[in-house]
Each structure stands twice: as structure tokens, then as C-alpha cells.
Amino acid sequence: MLSRQDRFLELQRRFVLEARDSVRDLRRMAEAAAELPVGPDAARFRKLAHDLRGAGGAFGFPDVSARAAAVEDGFASGKCGKQDLLASIDLLDRAIEDAAKRFDLDGAAPGTR
């Protein structure tokens, strides 16, 4: 039986793997939009960023939370251009990859470990 700490570490690892997928989706939506994601993609984009913002902090990754907040807030303000939004997503991606280093996930495809 796993200890509480081991269970939490496994939850953190899963979060990081899923966060990689989320940031890929954020980038895809931002790149596909002429300016900022609109319509159904706008709601999904904001939800992904919002969920990463909350879960990052809950799972002990404050940098992921802060970077996701910048993506969400930049998008929600409507003042963030596409290139600024992509730059914020890049910073979020780096924060997630820094978190992945805790779990020896460098370069691992999601779900392979």
C-alpha cells in the first residue's frame, strides 16, 4: 500500500503529464485563431488555462499556476495580442517542463511512464 506522500507524488506526476496535453491544446487553439480564440474554442481555451491555474497551485507547482494565470488573464482582458498570448503559453510550457524534471519525465510522451 502506498503512503499518502507516495499517492500525492503520483497525483503530481499525473497532473504534469496532463498539463503537457493541455498546453499543447492551448498552443494549437492560439495558433489556429486569426487573433485570439473565439467561439467554442474561446470557452475551452479559458477553461484549460483556468484549470491549470488552480490545479498548479493545488498540486504544489506555484510557477505553473502563475504562468497559467498570465495566460488566462491576458486572454480574458482582450488586450493581449496573439503573439503575446503565444509567448505566455511558451512560459507556461517551460514551467510545466521544469515541474516534469521532478519526476524524470524529460521528453517522455504522456502516459508512457
Rosetta constraint file for C-alpha pairs under 8 A:
AtomPair CA 2 CA 6 HARMONIC 5.74 0.50
AtomPair CA 2 CA 7 HARMONIC 6.15 0.50
AtomPair CA 3 CA 7 HARMONIC 6.22 0.50
AtomPair CA 4 CA 8 HARMONIC 6.15 0.50
AtomPair CA 5 CA 9 HARMONIC 6.15 0.50
AtomPair CA 6 CA 10 HARMONIC 6.23 0.50
AtomPair CA 7 CA 11 HARMONIC 6.29 0.50
AtomPair CA 8 CA 12 HARMONIC 6.14 0.50
AtomPair CA 9 CA 13 HARMONIC 6.15 0.50
AtomPair CA 10 CA 14 HARMONIC 6.21 0.50
AtomPair CA 11 CA 15 HARMONIC 6.12 0.50
AtomPair CA 11 CA 59 HARMONIC 7.80 0.50
AtomPair CA 12 CA 16 HARMONIC 6.31 0.50
AtomPair CA 12 CA 59 HARMONIC 5.81 0.50
AtomPair CA 12 CA 60 HARMONIC 7.92 0.50
AtomPair CA 13 CA 17 HARMONIC 6.38 0.50
AtomPair CA 13 CA 100 HARMONIC 7.47 0.50
AtomPair CA 13 CA 103 HARMONIC 6.45 0.50
AtomPair CA 14 CA 18 HARMONIC 6.15 0.50
AtomPair CA 15 CA 19 HARMONIC 5.86 0.50
AtomPair CA 15 CA 55 HARMONIC 7.94 0.50
AtomPair CA 15 CA 59 HARMONIC 7.69 0.50
AtomPair CA 16 CA 20 HARMONIC 6.32 0.50
AtomPair CA 16 CA 96 HARMONIC 6.47 0.50
AtomPair CA 16 CA 99 HARMONIC 6.88 0.50
AtomPair CA 16 CA 100 HARMONIC 6.14 0.50
AtomPair CA 17 CA 21 HARMONIC 6.94 0.50
AtomPair CA 17 CA 100 HARMONIC 7.86 0.50
AtomPair CA 17 CA 110 HARMONIC 5.25 0.50
AtomPair CA 17 CA 111 HARMONIC 6.99 0.50
AtomPair CA 18 CA 22 HARMONIC 6.33 0.50
AtomPair CA 18 CA 110 HARMONIC 7.22 0.50
AtomPair CA 19 CA 23 HARMONIC 6.12 0.50
AtomPair CA 19 CA 52 HARMONIC 6.96 0.50
AtomPair CA 19 CA 96 HARMONIC 6.95 0.50
AtomPair CA 20 CA 24 HARMONIC 6.32 0.50
AtomPair CA 20 CA 93 HARMONIC 7.33 0.50
AtomPair CA 20 CA 96 HARMONIC 6.89 0.50
AtomPair CA 20 CA 110 HARMONIC 7.48 0.50
AtomPair CA 21 CA 25 HARMONIC 6.32 0.50
AtomPair CA 21 CA 110 HARMONIC 7.59 0.50
AtomPair CA 22 CA 26 HARMONIC 6.18 0.50
AtomPair CA 22 CA 48 HARMONIC 6.41 0.50
AtomPair CA 23 CA 27 HARMONIC 6.12 0.50
AtomPair CA 23 CA 89 HARMONIC 7.02 0.50
AtomPair CA 23 CA 92 HARMONIC 7.49 0.50
AtomPair CA 23 CA 93 HARMONIC 6.33 0.50
AtomPair CA 24 CA 28 HARMONIC 6.10 0.50
AtomPair CA 25 CA 29 HARMONIC 6.16 0.50
AtomPair CA 26 CA 30 HARMONIC 6.16 0.50
AtomPair CA 26 CA 45 HARMONIC 6.00 0.50
AtomPair CA 26 CA 48 HARMONIC 7.31 0.50
AtomPair CA 26 CA 49 HARMONIC 7.72 0.50
AtomPair CA 26 CA 89 HARMONIC 7.32 0.50
AtomPair CA 27 CA 31 HARMONIC 5.98 0.50
AtomPair CA 27 CA 86 HARMONIC 6.73 0.50
AtomPair CA 27 CA 89 HARMONIC 6.61 0.50
AtomPair CA 28 CA 32 HARMONIC 6.05 0.50
AtomPair CA 29 CA 33 HARMONIC 6.30 0.50
AtomPair CA 29 CA 37 HARMONIC 6.23 0.50
AtomPair CA 29 CA 41 HARMONIC 6.77 0.50
AtomPair CA 29 CA 45 HARMONIC 7.21 0.50
AtomPair CA 30 CA 35 HARMONIC 7.75 0.50
AtomPair CA 30 CA 36 HARMONIC 6.19 0.50
AtomPair CA 30 CA 37 HARMONIC 5.88 0.50
AtomPair CA 30 CA 82 HARMONIC 6.82 0.50
AtomPair CA 30 CA 85 HARMONIC 7.44 0.50
AtomPair CA 30 CA 86 HARMONIC 6.79 0.50
AtomPair CA 31 CA 82 HARMONIC 7.85 0.50
AtomPair CA 31 CA 86 HARMONIC 7.70 0.50
AtomPair CA 32 CA 37 HARMONIC 7.80 0.50
AtomPair CA 33 CA 37 HARMONIC 5.19 0.50
AtomPair CA 33 CA 38 HARMONIC 7.52 0.50
AtomPair CA 34 CA 82 HARMONIC 7.98 0.50
AtomPair CA 35 CA 81 HARMONIC 6.69 0.50
AtomPair CA 35 CA 82 HARMONIC 5.26 0.50
AtomPair CA 36 CA 42 HARMONIC 7.83 0.50
AtomPair CA 36 CA 75 HARMONIC 7.52 0.50
AtomPair CA 36 CA 81 HARMONIC 7.05 0.50
AtomPair CA 36 CA 82 HARMONIC 5.78 0.50
AtomPair CA 37 CA 41 HARMONIC 5.66 0.50
AtomPair CA 37 CA 42 HARMONIC 4.82 0.50
AtomPair CA 37 CA 45 HARMONIC 7.27 0.50
AtomPair CA 38 CA 42 HARMONIC 4.47 0.50
AtomPair CA 38 CA 43 HARMONIC 7.79 0.50
AtomPair CA 39 CA 43 HARMONIC 7.00 0.50
AtomPair CA 40 CA 44 HARMONIC 6.36 0.50
AtomPair CA 41 CA 45 HARMONIC 5.74 0.50
AtomPair CA 42 CA 46 HARMONIC 6.16 0.50
AtomPair CA 43 CA 47 HARMONIC 6.14 0.50
AtomPair CA 44 CA 48 HARMONIC 6.11 0.50
AtomPair CA 45 CA 49 HARMONIC 6.33 0.50
AtomPair CA 46 CA 50 HARMONIC 5.94 0.50
AtomPair CA 46 CA 72 HARMONIC 5.90 0.50
AtomPair CA 46 CA 75 HARMONIC 7.38 0.50
AtomPair CA 46 CA 76 HARMONIC 7.51 0.50
AtomPair CA 47 CA 51 HARMONIC 5.90 0.50
AtomPair CA 48 CA 52 HARMONIC 6.20 0.50
AtomPair CA 49 CA 53 HARMONIC 6.11 0.50
AtomPair CA 49 CA 68 HARMONIC 5.36 0.50
AtomPair CA 49 CA 69 HARMONIC 7.02 0.50
AtomPair CA 49 CA 71 HARMONIC 6.42 0.50
AtomPair CA 49 CA 72 HARMONIC 5.29 0.50
AtomPair CA 50 CA 54 HARMONIC 6.38 0.50
AtomPair CA 50 CA 68 HARMONIC 6.94 0.50
AtomPair CA 50 CA 69 HARMONIC 7.00 0.50
AtomPair CA 50 CA 72 HARMONIC 6.16 0.50
AtomPair CA 51 CA 55 HARMONIC 5.91 0.50
AtomPair CA 52 CA 56 HARMONIC 5.51 0.50
AtomPair CA 52 CA 64 HARMONIC 7.21 0.50
AtomPair CA 52 CA 65 HARMONIC 6.28 0.50
AtomPair CA 52 CA 68 HARMONIC 5.88 0.50
AtomPair CA 53 CA 57 HARMONIC 6.82 0.50
AtomPair CA 53 CA 64 HARMONIC 6.87 0.50
AtomPair CA 53 CA 65 HARMONIC 4.07 0.50
AtomPair CA 53 CA 66 HARMONIC 6.68 0.50
AtomPair CA 53 CA 67 HARMONIC 7.55 0.50
AtomPair CA 53 CA 68 HARMONIC 4.83 0.50
AtomPair CA 53 CA 69 HARMONIC 5.42 0.50
AtomPair CA 54 CA 58 HARMONIC 6.32 0.50
AtomPair CA 54 CA 65 HARMONIC 6.35 0.50
AtomPair CA 55 CA 59 HARMONIC 5.91 0.50
AtomPair CA 55 CA 65 HARMONIC 7.22 0.50
AtomPair CA 56 CA 60 HARMONIC 6.30 0.50
AtomPair CA 56 CA 61 HARMONIC 4.83 0.50
AtomPair CA 56 CA 62 HARMONIC 6.03 0.50
AtomPair CA 56 CA 63 HARMONIC 7.65 0.50
AtomPair CA 56 CA 64 HARMONIC 5.32 0.50
AtomPair CA 56 CA 65 HARMONIC 4.56 0.50
AtomPair CA 57 CA 61 HARMONIC 5.26 0.50
AtomPair CA 57 CA 62 HARMONIC 4.94 0.50
AtomPair CA 57 CA 64 HARMONIC 7.46 0.50
AtomPair CA 57 CA 65 HARMONIC 5.39 0.50
AtomPair CA 61 CA 65 HARMONIC 6.47 0.50
AtomPair CA 61 CA 99 HARMONIC 7.06 0.50
AtomPair CA 62 CA 66 HARMONIC 6.08 0.50
AtomPair CA 63 CA 67 HARMONIC 6.06 0.50
AtomPair CA 63 CA 95 HARMONIC 6.04 0.50
AtomPair CA 64 CA 68 HARMONIC 6.00 0.50
AtomPair CA 64 CA 92 HARMONIC 6.10 0.50
AtomPair CA 64 CA 95 HARMONIC 5.28 0.50
AtomPair CA 64 CA 96 HARMONIC 6.04 0.50
AtomPair CA 65 CA 69 HARMONIC 6.06 0.50
AtomPair CA 66 CA 70 HARMONIC 6.36 0.50
AtomPair CA 67 CA 71 HARMONIC 6.46 0.50
AtomPair CA 67 CA 88 HARMONIC 7.01 0.50
AtomPair CA 67 CA 89 HARMONIC 7.80 0.50
AtomPair CA 67 CA 91 HARMONIC 6.48 0.50
AtomPair CA 67 CA 92 HARMONIC 4.88 0.50
AtomPair CA 67 CA 95 HARMONIC 7.33 0.50
AtomPair CA 68 CA 72 HARMONIC 6.11 0.50
AtomPair CA 68 CA 89 HARMONIC 7.80 0.50
AtomPair CA 68 CA 92 HARMONIC 6.03 0.50
AtomPair CA 69 CA 73 HARMONIC 5.80 0.50
AtomPair CA 70 CA 74 HARMONIC 5.77 0.50
AtomPair CA 70 CA 88 HARMONIC 6.67 0.50
AtomPair CA 71 CA 75 HARMONIC 6.09 0.50
AtomPair CA 71 CA 85 HARMONIC 6.43 0.50
AtomPair CA 71 CA 88 HARMONIC 5.65 0.50
AtomPair CA 71 CA 89 HARMONIC 6.41 0.50
AtomPair CA 71 CA 92 HARMONIC 7.92 0.50
AtomPair CA 72 CA 76 HARMONIC 5.96 0.50
AtomPair CA 73 CA 77 HARMONIC 5.96 0.50
AtomPair CA 74 CA 78 HARMONIC 6.75 0.50
AtomPair CA 74 CA 79 HARMONIC 6.72 0.50
AtomPair CA 74 CA 80 HARMONIC 5.17 0.50
AtomPair CA 74 CA 85 HARMONIC 6.86 0.50
AtomPair CA 75 CA 79 HARMONIC 7.38 0.50
AtomPair CA 75 CA 80 HARMONIC 6.04 0.50
AtomPair CA 75 CA 85 HARMONIC 7.05 0.50
AtomPair CA 80 CA 84 HARMONIC 5.94 0.50
AtomPair CA 80 CA 85 HARMONIC 6.17 0.50
AtomPair CA 81 CA 85 HARMONIC 6.13 0.50
AtomPair CA 82 CA 86 HARMONIC 6.17 0.50
AtomPair CA 83 CA 87 HARMONIC 6.14 0.50
AtomPair CA 84 CA 88 HARMONIC 6.24 0.50
AtomPair CA 85 CA 89 HARMONIC 6.24 0.50
AtomPair CA 86 CA 90 HARMONIC 6.19 0.50
AtomPair CA 87 CA 91 HARMONIC 6.45 0.50
AtomPair CA 88 CA 92 HARMONIC 6.28 0.50
AtomPair CA 89 CA 93 HARMONIC 6.08 0.50
AtomPair CA 90 CA 94 HARMONIC 6.28 0.50
AtomPair CA 91 CA 95 HARMONIC 6.30 0.50
AtomPair CA 92 CA 96 HARMONIC 6.29 0.50
AtomPair CA 93 CA 97 HARMONIC 6.20 0.50
AtomPair CA 94 CA 98 HARMONIC 6.10 0.50
AtomPair CA 95 CA 99 HARMONIC 6.30 0.50
AtomPair CA 96 CA 100 HARMONIC 6.19 0.50
AtomPair CA 97 CA 101 HARMONIC 6.53 0.50
AtomPair CA 97 CA 106 HARMONIC 7.40 0.50
AtomPair CA 98 CA 102 HARMONIC 7.51 0.50
AtomPair CA 99 CA 103 HARMONIC 7.66 0.50
AtomPair CA 100 CA 104 HARMONIC 6.48 0.50
AtomPair CA 100 CA 105 HARMONIC 5.17 0.50
AtomPair CA 100 CA 106 HARMONIC 6.43 0.50
AtomPair CA 101 CA 105 HARMONIC 5.93 0.50
AtomPair CA 101 CA 106 HARMONIC 6.10 0.50
AtomPair CA 105 CA 113 HARMONIC 7.82 0.50
AtomPair CA 108 CA 112 HARMONIC 6.51 0.50
AtomPair CA 108 CA 113 HARMONIC 7.37 0.50
